[in-house]
Amino acid sequence: MTAEKVLLVILDGISDRPCPELKGLTPLQAARKPNLDRVARDGICGIMDPIAPGIRPGSDTSHLNLLGYPPEKYYTGRGPLEALGTGIRMEPGMIGFRCNYATLDDQGRVIDRRAGRIHQTDDLSRAISEKVDLSEMGVTFDLRSGAGHRAALAFQGDGLGACVSSNDPKKEGVAPLRFRELRDSAADRKTAEALNIFVEQTNAVLGRHPLNLSRRSEGLAPANTLLIRGAGEMGFFEPFPERWGLSGSVIAAATLIQGIGKAIGLQYVPVAGATGSIDTNLGGKVEAVRNELESREFVLLNIKGADEAGHDGQAKEKKEFIEKIDASLGPLIGIENCLLVICADHSTPCSIRDHSADPVPIVIRGDGVRTDSVRTFDEYSCAGGGLLRLPGSALMPVICDLIDRAKKYGA
């Protein structure tokens, strides 16, 4: 007997390195996680390179690879995927960007790249959309807010290119950079010029917006600029049901993951209170998974909060959030006729506050799956499991084989 449905749970950035605050343990090792450990005992474990050994994955390239879309073929930049995730209708040839609302001081220097991790920026995006005008450039734009401080931007017009730099200095205490073309191309020069005009007008709008005036009076960081990066031209993705023969849904708070799902033909399922942070509505996401599995063959569930804790260098907070994740997963373990796959998309060690190339733990549990001797779900224990060390590109083929959807290679 084999399972007929698949639940792929990607615990964003959950993998780590030894943390001094946790007496040399990783947050996964230090956390109390009976449900994850139960899945490890009942399944087969291993470690996985989301892209390849030594390659630091982005969340975009790793998710594409894990879902069976080689990034070297399909990835043009994060921007178009973020734009799709925020609800922008991305047509082939449009240029997409990812954005952060950020804070400039009175000297024009970046003092907070996330504007105090501001939430609810819809009013800011709406004001920019109403007052910024790029018509003299022959460019129209669509700006949408995402989760928290994030947003996405799309340009449409004749003669636009995607090979442009970012204005994000990637550090604080310095002024944003000017956009420039990265190759000798009139199309890329036009995009860079349009971006510089866009930011100049945007800063004027945000500087006098009532929300930012209110935040200043309350001692909060105003969201008075946009840091824009990840330019890419919208391309074509083979629909997931055609590529893998499975109908599917995506449940995620992060607009990037929503966008990837939409790009490949997964149905996006919104969940009230899903924030992409440690305060996310885990119970609501789990309930949405159970509902979707009644009618869908494949569900992707992304849970992101541990990644943010890693980026902030908060090992104890990461450990505590892992325990919250574990407590919420109980209702998903006993779903009948379902292959349960749990992994990470990359490591986000608290020690470096960024993604690393460290392999991530993975476990697969379901009818007909061979088991091994691993009893604990963490980076070290899973390394001794029966899956050994596999590349992220192997995940969907392995899944399809375990649900008896794989095609024979040869006679």
N, C-alpha and C positions, 0 to 999 in steps of 0.2 A: 504494500500500500504506500502511495506517495501523496503528499499534500498537493492541492490544486491551486491554492492562493498563496500570496507572498506578502509579508510585512517587512519592509526594510526600514529599520530604525537607525538613523545616523545621528549620533551624539556628537554634535559639532565641537571640535577642538578638545574633546574630553581627555585625550591622551597627554601625558606629561613626562617630566623627568623628576628625579629625586628632589624633594623640597626640604630645606633646613627647618622650616616652620613646622613640618610634619615628621620630624625626626628621621629625615632621609627617605621617607616614603613618597610615592606619588599620591596625588589626591585620590585616584582610584584604589590604590592599595590601602590608604588610610580610612576610606569611607566604609560605613556599615551599609552593605548592599545585598541583602539576602535574595532579592529577586534576580538580579544580574548573576549572582553566584549560582543560583538554582539553574538558570539557563545554561551556564557554563558546564555544570555537572551533567545536564541532560542532553547536551549537544556536542558539537565538534568545534574546537577552537583553533586559533592560529594568530599570526600577525600579518599585516598587509601593508604594502607600500602603495598609497593611494595613486601615485603616478609611477615612480620608479625609485630605487634606492638612491639616496643623496639628493633627490629633487624636493624642494620645499613647495608643497602644493598650495595654491589658492583654493578658497572654498568653491570658486567657480570651476576651475579646471578639474578639481578632485571629484565634484559631484557629476560632472559630465563623464569623466572616466568611469566612475563607479556605475553609472547608468548605461554604460556601453557606447558612449559617444567619444571617440578618441579626440582629445583637445587639439592635437596637432592638425586635425582635419576640420573640426567644427568650431574651434574657439577663435573669435576675432577680437575679443576684448570683453571686459565685464559690463561695460556700459549698456549695450543693447539688452542684456539679460536683466539688469536692474530696471531698465525702463519698462520692459514687459511686465515685470513683477509689480510695478506701481500702477499698472493699468493703461499705460501708453500703448496705443496700437502701432506696433513697429512694422513698417513695410520694408521689403528688400531695398537696400540702398540708403535708408535713413541712418543717421549717425547717433549713437547713444552714448551717454556718459553716466557715471555714478557720481554722486555729490555728497558732501557733508555740509550741514550748517555749522559754521565756526564763528569764533569771536576774534575781532581785531581790537587792539587798544587804540588810544588816541593818536599814536604815531603810525598806525597802519600795520602793526606787527601782529602776527598770530599769537594769541595767548591761550587759546583753548581750541583744539582742532575739532571738538565735538560740542561746543557751546553748552558746557555743563550737562552733557547728555540730555539735551532738551527733548521733550516729547510734544506732540500735537503742533506741528509746524504747518498745517494746512493753510492757515490764514496768511502765513508768510509766502508760501508758494503761490497762492491765489493773487496776492498783491503784485508779485513779480510778473505773473502771467498777464495781468491787466495793464501794467504800466511800462514794462520793458518793450522796446520796439526795435526789431532788426530788419524792418521792411526795406530800408535802403540797401541792405546787403542781399536782398532777395532771399531771405531766410525766415522761415517760420519755426517756432519752437513749442515744445510741450514740456512743462515742468510739473512733476508730481512729488509729493512728500511720501516717504516710506516710513519704516519703523524708527522711532526715536529721532536722532539727529540726521538720519539718512534721507536722501532724495534721489531722484533720477531726472535726467534731462535728455531730450531728443531734438535734433536739428533736422529740418527737411528743406531741400532746395537744390537747384541745379549747381553742379560743379563743386560739391563738397567732398572732402577727403577725411579719413579717420586717423591719419598718421600725424598726430599732434601731441605736444607735451602736456603736462599737467601744471596747474598753478599751485598745487599743494607742495609746500616745502618739506613736508613730512616731519617737521619739528617745530617747536614753539620758540618765540623770541625773535623771529625774522619775518619779513614781509612776504606775502604770497608772490609767486613767480609770475612772469608774463607768459602767456601761451605762445608757442612758436611751432612752426612746421618742422617735422623731423626728416623730411626728404625734400628735394628740390621739385616741388609740385605746386602748380597754381591752385589745385583743389585743396591741398592741405593748408596753404597760406590763407585761403579764404576762410576755412574753418577756424584757424588760429585767430585771425582778425575778428571774426564774428564772436568768438569766445571772449576776447579782451573787451569788446564793446559790451557784451552781455554782462560781464562781471562789473564793469564800471557803472552801468545803469542799475544793476541789482544792488550794489552797495548803497547807492543813493536812496533807493526804495526802502531797504532794510534799516538804514540809519535813522529814519524818522517814523518807522512803523510803531503803532501804539503798543504792540506786544513787547517790543524791545525796550521802549521807553519805560514800560511797567517793570520789566525784568531789571533794568538798571536801578530803578528806585527801590527794588527789593534786594539789591545786592547780588543778583543773579547774573550770570554771563549772558549778554545779549547775543542773539544769532544774527550778526550783522554782515556776514559775507558767506559766500559759497566756495568751497574747495572742490574742484572738478577734476576728475581723472578717469582712467579706464575707457578711453575712446575706442569705439569699434563700430564697424558697419554691420547692419543686420544681415544675416545670412539665412540659409535654409537648413532645417533639421528634419531628418526622416522621422515621421511619427512613431512614437513608442509602440503603439499597437501593431504597426506594420513591421517594425524592426524586431520585436520580441514576441509578438502574438499575444500580448496581454493588455487588457483594458486597465487603466490605472488612474490614481489620484495622488495629489501632493498636499500634505498638511504641514505648513511651515509659516512662521511669523516673518522670517527674513525675506525681503522683497527679492533678493538675488535668487533664492531657492524657489520662490513662487515663479519667478521669471523663467528659470531653467525648466521647471515643470510645464509651464505654458508653452515654451518653445518646442518641447518634444511631444506635446500632445497629452500631458497628464491634466486631469481636471483639478483645478485649484479649489480647495475647500476652506473657506474662511472660518476662523474660530474666535469668538468674542473673548477679549482679554489676552490673546496671544501677543506678546510684546517682543519676543526675541531676546529677552533679558531674564534675570533670575526671578523676576516677579511674574513670569508668564503663567498663563492658565493651563497647567499641565493636565488637570482633570478634564478640561474641555477638549484638549487635543486628543487624549486617549479615547474619550467618548466618540469623537468624530472618526477616529480610526475604526472603531467597532462598527459604526454605522456604514462606513464606506466599504468595509469588507463583506457586507451583505450583498453588494451588487458589483463590486470591482474585484478583479483578479490580482491586482498589484497596488499596494499603498506605500508611498514614501512618507515617513514621518521624520522631520528634522527638529531637533531640540538644541537650541543655540546657547543658552545661558552660561554653560561651562567655558565656552570659548571667550566670552567677554571677561570672565574672571581671570582666565589665563592672560589675556591682553593687559589686564590691570595689575597682574602680578599678585593676585589675592589667592594664595594656596588654600587657606582655611575656608574662604568663601566658596571656592571651587569644590572642595570636599563636601561642604554642606549642601551645595546644590546637587551634587551627584546623589546624595542621600535622598533628596526630594524627588529626583528623577526616578530612583529605584522604587520609592514608595508608590509612585504613580503607575508603574509598569505592571503591577500585579494583574489587572484585568486583561492584559494582552497576552499573558503567558499561556493561558488555558484555551485559547481560541482553537477550535477543532479545524482540521483540514487546512491548516495554515503553516507555511514555512516561515519561521521567525529568524531574521538576520539582524544582528546588532553589531555596529562598528562605529568608527569615527571617520571623518573626512580628512583629518590631519591632526597632528599634535600641536598644542599651543602651550609650551612650557612656561610656567610662571617665571622661571629664571631669566628668560629672554623676552618675554612679553610679545611674542610673535610666533608665527608658524615655524615649525622645524621639519626636517626630513625624517624624523624618527618614525619607524613603522607604528601602526596603530593596532590595538587588539580587535579581533573579530570572533564572533560565535554564530553558529547556525544550528537551529534546533527544529526538529519536525519529524514526521513519520518517515521511516526508512533511512534516516541520517545515521551514519556510523558515529559512535561516540568515542571519546578518548578518556584519559585519566585526569584531565584538568578539572579542578574543583572551584576555582576562583577567577573571576573576570577582572584581570588587570594586565598591564603591559608585560610583566615578567612571566606570570603563570601561563598566559595564552601562547607565549613563545614556544612552549613545550607541547602544544596540541597537534592534533592529527592533520590540520590544514597546512601545517608548517608555515612557510613565508610565501605569500602569493602577491602578484601585482593587482592593482585595482582593476585593470582591464579584464581580469579573469572572473570578476565577481558575477556579472550577469550570465556568462556561460555556465558557471558552477550552479547558480540558482536555477537556470533553465533545465540543467541536467537533473537536479534533485526533484523537480516537479514533473519530470518526464516530458519536457518540451524541447529537448535538444535533438538536433539532427545528426545522424551518423556521418562520420567523416570517412569516406571510402566505402567499399562494397560490403 
